[in-house]
């Protein structure tokens, strides 16, 4: 049994992430686990681009990072929050 976990890294979002994120929003198996609107697709490509722009400019209150695999493939995103405790 291989107990080695896959290696991933975080990086800042870039506008080129729009296509990957938009495609995830079209995958019903992916979005069933995410906090998304009930509409399908949950976001248009333009809305996805606007969201990423706000993340990059830090104007929406969220600190999001892209998750990359060992081959630098963009495989997801994460929201970072700081504790108020």
Secondary structure by P-SEA (a helix, b strand, c coil): cccccbbbbbbcccccaaaaaaaaaaccccccccccccccccccaaaaaaaaaaaaacccccbbbbbbcccccccbbbbbbbbcc
